[in-house]
């Protein structure tokens, strides 16, 4: 949950709410990073985070983001 709170602090409540609302139903993670795979965009969704392959510091579980948003004052 700490990671989710850090992302909310970094991007703001409204942006994280937008991220959660726009997530595809098969997505489990939001990735706060640049990728050339989707035309050079920042921020994308994925269904997995493979330890040792992906950067765990940029992968945020959507369920944790939802929980953190529910606890925002």
DSSP file (Angstrom, degrees, kcal/mol; ACC not computed):
  #  RESIDUE AA STRUCTURE BP1 BP2  ACC     N-H-->O    O-->H-N    N-H-->O    O-->H-N    TCO  KAPPA ALPHA  PHI   PSI    X-CA   Y-CA   Z-CA
    1    1 A X     >        0   0    0      0, 0.0     4,-2.1     0, 0.0     5,-0.2   0.000 360.0 360.0 360.0 -25.9    0.0    0.0    0.0
    2    2 A X  H  >  +     0   0    0      1,-0.2     4,-2.1     2,-0.2     5,-0.1   0.900 360.0  52.1 -63.1 -39.8    3.0    2.3    0.5
    3    3 A X  H  > S+     0   0    0      1,-0.2     4,-2.1     2,-0.2    -1,-0.2   0.919 108.3  51.2 -61.8 -42.4    3.8    2.2   -3.2
    4    4 A X  H  > S+     0   0    0      1,-0.2     4,-2.2     2,-0.2    -1,-0.2   0.910 109.1  50.2 -61.9 -42.5    0.3    3.2   -4.0
    5    5 A X  H  X S+     0   0    0     -4,-2.1     4,-2.3     1,-0.2    -1,-0.2   0.868 108.3  53.4 -64.3 -36.2    0.4    6.1   -1.7
    6    6 A X  H  X S+     0   0    0     -4,-2.1     4,-2.4     2,-0.2    -1,-0.2   0.900 108.7  49.2 -65.1 -39.5    3.7    7.2   -3.2
    7    7 A X  H  X S+     0   0    0     -4,-2.1     4,-3.2     2,-0.2     5,-0.5   0.903 110.2  50.8 -66.9 -39.3    2.1    7.2   -6.7
    8    8 A X  H  X S+     0   0    0     -4,-2.2     4,-2.4     1,-0.2    -2,-0.2   0.914 111.8  47.7 -62.3 -42.1   -0.8    9.2   -5.4
    9    9 A X  H  < S+     0   0    0     -4,-2.3    -2,-0.2     2,-0.2    -1,-0.2   0.898 116.1  44.9 -64.6 -39.4    1.6   11.7   -3.9
   10   10 A X  H  < S+     0   0    0     -4,-2.4    -2,-0.2    -5,-0.2    -1,-0.2   0.931 130.1  20.4 -69.7 -47.6    3.6   11.9   -7.2
   11   11 A X  H  < S-     0   0    0     -4,-3.2     4,-0.3    -5,-0.1    -3,-0.2   0.700 107.6-116.1 -99.9 -22.6    0.7   12.1   -9.7
   12   12 A X     X  -     0   0    0     -4,-2.4     4,-2.0    -5,-0.5     5,-0.2  -0.011  28.3 -83.5  97.1 153.5   -2.2   13.3   -7.5
   13   13 A X  H  > S+     0   0    0      1,-0.2     4,-2.5     2,-0.2     5,-0.2   0.895 124.5  52.3 -59.9 -45.3   -5.5   11.7   -6.6
   14   14 A X  H  > S+     0   0    0      1,-0.2     4,-2.0     2,-0.2    -1,-0.2   0.897 110.1  47.7 -63.0 -41.6   -7.4   12.7   -9.8
   15   15 A X  H  > S+     0   0    0     -4,-0.3     4,-2.3     2,-0.2    -1,-0.2   0.905 113.1  47.7 -67.5 -41.4   -4.7   11.3  -12.1
   16   16 A X  H  X S+     0   0    0     -4,-2.0     4,-2.5     2,-0.2    -2,-0.2   0.885 110.4  52.6 -68.1 -37.2   -4.6    8.0  -10.1
   17   17 A X  H  X S+     0   0    0     -4,-2.5     4,-2.6    -5,-0.2    -1,-0.2   0.914 109.7  49.4 -61.1 -41.8   -8.4    7.8  -10.2
   18   18 A X  H  X S+     0   0    0     -4,-2.0     4,-2.1     2,-0.2    -2,-0.2   0.903 109.2  52.2 -63.1 -42.3   -8.2    8.3  -13.9
   19   19 A X  H  X S+     0   0    0     -4,-2.3     4,-0.6     1,-0.2    -2,-0.2   0.935 112.8  44.4 -58.6 -48.3   -5.6    5.5  -14.2
   20   20 A X  H >< S+     0   0    0     -4,-2.5     3,-0.8     1,-0.2    -2,-0.2   0.907 113.4  50.6 -64.9 -42.8   -7.8    3.1  -12.3
   21   21 A X  H 3< S+     0   0    0     -4,-2.6    -1,-0.2     1,-0.2    -2,-0.2   0.832 111.8  47.0 -66.3 -32.8  -11.0    4.0  -14.1
   22   22 A X  H 3< S+     0   0    0     -4,-2.1    -1,-0.2    -5,-0.2    -2,-0.2   0.508  84.2 121.6 -88.7  -4.3   -9.4    3.5  -17.6
   23   23 A X    <<  -     0   0    0     -3,-0.8     2,-0.1    -4,-0.6     7,-0.1  -0.321  67.9-115.7 -64.7 138.2   -7.8    0.2  -16.8
   24   24 A X    >   -     0   0    0      1,-0.1     3,-1.7     2,-0.0    -1,-0.1  -0.411  26.8-115.2 -66.8 148.6   -8.7   -2.8  -19.0
   25   25 A X  T 3  S+     0   0    0      1,-0.3    -1,-0.1    -2,-0.1    -2,-0.1   0.717 115.9  52.3 -64.6 -19.8  -10.6   -5.5  -17.1
   26   26 A X  T 3  S+     0   0    0      2,-0.0    -1,-0.3     0, 0.0     2,-0.2   0.546  88.1 103.9 -89.6  -8.4   -7.7   -7.9  -17.7
   27   27 A X    <   +     0   0    0     -3,-1.7    20,-0.3     1,-0.1     3,-0.1  -0.504  37.6 172.4 -77.5 141.6   -5.0   -5.6  -16.4
   28   28 A X        +     0   0    0     18,-2.4    34,-2.3     1,-0.2    35,-0.4   0.524  65.1  41.9-117.8 -18.1   -3.6   -6.2  -12.9
   29   29 A X  E     -AB  46  61A   0     17,-2.6    17,-2.1    32,-0.3     2,-0.5  -0.963  59.3-148.2-134.5 147.9   -0.8   -3.5  -12.9
   30   30 A X  E     -AB  45  60A   0     30,-2.7    30,-2.9    -2,-0.3     2,-0.6  -0.962  22.0-149.0-106.4 133.4   -0.2    0.0  -14.0
   31   31 A X  E     -AB  44  59A   0     13,-3.6    13,-1.6    -2,-0.5     2,-1.5  -0.919   4.3-157.2-109.5 116.2    3.4    0.6  -15.1
   32   32 A X  E     +     0   0A   0     26,-2.7     2,-0.3    -2,-0.6    27,-0.1  -0.608  59.5  92.4 -91.0  75.2    4.7    4.1  -14.4
   33   33 A X  E    S-     0   0A   0     -2,-1.5    10,-2.8    11,-0.1     2,-0.3  -0.971  77.7 -94.2-157.8 164.5    7.4    4.1  -17.0
   34   34 A X  E     -A   42   0A   0     -2,-0.3     2,-0.4     8,-0.2     8,-0.2  -0.633  38.8-174.7 -83.5 145.3    8.2    5.0  -20.6
   35   35 A X  E   > -A   41   0A   0      6,-2.2     6,-1.2    -2,-0.3     5,-0.6  -0.998  28.5-162.0-141.6 140.6    7.9    2.4  -23.3
   36   36 A X  T > 5S+     0   0    0     -2,-0.4     3,-1.5     4,-0.2    -1,-0.1   0.587  84.3  81.6 -88.7 -14.0    8.6    2.3  -27.0
   37   37 A X  T 3 5S+     0   0    0      1,-0.3    -1,-0.2     2,-0.1    -2,-0.0   0.781  97.9  39.5 -63.5 -27.6    6.4   -0.7  -27.5
   38   38 A X  T 3 5S-     0   0    0     -3,-0.2    -1,-0.3     3,-0.1    -2,-0.1  -0.066 136.8 -75.1-114.3  31.7    3.3    1.4  -27.6
   39   39 A X  T < 5S-     0   0    0     -3,-1.5    -3,-0.2     1,-0.1    -2,-0.1   0.773  88.8 -56.0  85.5  26.7    4.6    4.3  -29.6
   40   40 A X  S   <S+     0   0    0     -5,-0.6     2,-0.3     1,-0.2    -4,-0.2   0.938  88.5 156.7  74.0  48.1    6.8    6.0  -26.9
   41   41 A X  E     -A   35   0A   0     -6,-1.2    -6,-2.2    -8,-0.0     2,-0.5  -0.695  40.4-129.4-105.1 158.3    4.1    6.6  -24.2
   42   42 A X  E    S+A   34   0A   0     -2,-0.3    -8,-0.2    -8,-0.2   -10,-0.1  -0.936  78.1  19.9-106.4 124.0    4.5    7.0  -20.5
   43   43 A X  E     +     0   0A   0    -10,-2.8     2,-0.3    -2,-0.5   -11,-0.2   0.588  65.6 167.6  89.7 120.9    2.3    4.8  -18.4
   44   44 A X  E     -A   31   0A   0    -13,-1.6   -13,-3.6   -10,-0.1     2,-0.3  -0.950  28.8-110.2-154.8 171.7    0.6    1.6  -19.5
   45   45 A X  E     +A   30   0A   0     -2,-0.3     2,-0.3   -15,-0.2   -15,-0.2  -0.773  29.3 174.9-110.5 152.1   -1.2   -1.5  -18.2
   46   46 A X  E     -A   29   0A   0    -17,-2.1   -17,-2.6    -2,-0.3   -18,-2.4  -0.971  34.1-133.7-149.8 163.7   -0.2   -5.1  -18.0
   47   47 A X  S    S+     0   0    0     -2,-0.3     2,-0.3   -20,-0.3   -17,-0.1   0.497  85.2  31.3 -98.5  -4.4   -1.4   -8.3  -16.5
   48   48 A X        -     0   0    0    -19,-0.1     2,-0.4     2,-0.0    -1,-0.1  -0.993  51.4-154.6-152.1 158.6    1.8   -9.5  -14.9
   49   49 A X        -     0   0    0     -2,-0.3     2,-0.7    -3,-0.1     7,-0.0  -0.951  20.2-155.8-131.5 110.5    5.0   -8.4  -13.2
   50   50 A X    >>  -     0   0    0     -2,-0.4     4,-3.0     2,-0.0     3,-2.2  -0.794  18.5-129.5 -94.7 114.0    7.8  -10.9  -13.5
   51   51 A X  B 34 S+c   54   0B   0     -2,-0.7     4,-0.1     1,-0.3    -1,-0.0  -0.393  95.2  22.0 -62.5 131.7   10.3  -10.6  -10.7
   52   52 A X  T 34 S+     0   0    0      2,-0.6    -1,-0.3    -2,-0.1     3,-0.1   0.206 126.4  53.4  93.8 -15.0   13.8  -10.4  -12.1
   53   53 A X  T <4 S+     0   0    0     -3,-2.2     2,-0.2     1,-0.2    -2,-0.2   0.725 105.1  45.8-113.3 -50.1   12.5   -9.3  -15.5
   54   54 A X  B  < S-c   51   0B   0     -4,-3.0     2,-0.9     1,-0.0    -2,-0.6  -0.614  89.9-105.2 -96.6 156.7   10.3   -6.2  -14.8
   55   55 A X    >>  -     0   0    0     -2,-0.2     3,-1.7     1,-0.2     4,-0.6  -0.719  25.5-161.0 -81.8 108.6   11.1   -3.3  -12.6
   56   56 A X  T 34 S+     0   0    0     -2,-0.9     3,-0.3     1,-0.3    -1,-0.2   0.727  85.9  66.9 -63.9 -21.3    9.0   -3.8   -9.4
   57   57 A X  T 34 S+     0   0    0      1,-0.2    -1,-0.3    -3,-0.1    -2,-0.0   0.652 105.3  41.5 -75.9 -14.3    9.5   -0.2   -8.5
   58   58 A X  T <4 S+     0   0    0     -3,-1.7   -26,-2.7   -27,-0.1     2,-0.6   0.498  96.0  88.9-109.1  -5.8    7.4    1.0  -11.5
   59   59 A X  E  <  -B   31   0A   0     -4,-0.6     2,-0.5    -3,-0.3   -28,-0.2  -0.838  55.5-172.7 -97.9 122.9    4.6   -1.7  -11.4
   60   60 A X  E     -B   30   0A   0    -30,-2.9   -30,-2.7    -2,-0.6     2,-0.3  -0.963  24.8-124.5-118.2 125.3    1.6   -0.8   -9.2
   61   61 A X  E  >  -B   29   0A   0     -2,-0.5     4,-2.0   -32,-0.2   -32,-0.3  -0.499  13.4-143.1 -67.1 129.6   -1.1   -3.2   -8.5
   62   62 A X  H  > S+     0   0    0    -34,-2.3     4,-2.5    -2,-0.3     5,-0.2   0.868 100.8  57.5 -62.7 -35.8   -4.4   -1.8   -9.5
   63   63 A X  H  > S+     0   0    0    -35,-0.4     4,-2.0     1,-0.2    -1,-0.2   0.880 107.6  47.4 -62.9 -37.1   -6.1   -3.4   -6.5
   64   64 A X  H  > S+     0   0    0     -3,-0.2     4,-2.5     2,-0.2    -1,-0.2   0.863 109.8  52.6 -72.1 -35.3   -3.7   -1.5   -4.2
   65   65 A X  H  X S+     0   0    0     -4,-2.0     4,-2.3     2,-0.2    -2,-0.2   0.918 109.8  49.3 -63.9 -41.8   -4.3    1.7   -6.0
   66   66 A X  H  X S+     0   0    0     -4,-2.5     4,-1.9     2,-0.2    -2,-0.2   0.923 111.9  48.5 -61.6 -44.1   -8.0    1.3   -5.6
   67   67 A X  H  X S+     0   0    0     -4,-2.0     4,-0.9     1,-0.2    -2,-0.2   0.902 111.4  49.2 -63.1 -42.2   -7.6    0.6   -1.9
   68   68 A X  H  < S+     0   0    0     -4,-2.5     3,-0.5     1,-0.2     4,-0.3   0.882 109.6  52.1 -66.0 -38.2   -5.3    3.6   -1.4
   69   69 A X  H >< S+     0   0    0     -4,-2.3     3,-1.1     1,-0.2    -1,-0.2   0.867 104.6  56.6 -65.6 -34.9   -7.8    5.8   -3.2
   70   70 A X  H 3< S+     0   0    0     -4,-1.9    -1,-0.2     1,-0.2    -2,-0.2   0.774 108.8  47.8 -65.9 -24.6  -10.6    4.6   -0.9
   71   71 A X  T 3< S+     0   0    0     -4,-0.9     2,-0.3    -3,-0.5    -1,-0.2   0.385  84.4 113.8 -97.7   3.0   -8.5    5.7    2.1
   72   72 A X    <         0   0    0     -3,-1.1    -3,-0.0    -4,-0.3    -4,-0.0  -0.573 360.0 360.0 -77.0 134.9   -7.7    9.2    0.7
   73   73 A X              0   0    0     -2,-0.3    -1,-0.1     0, 0.0    -4,-0.0   0.482 360.0 360.0 -76.8 360.0   -9.3   12.0    2.8
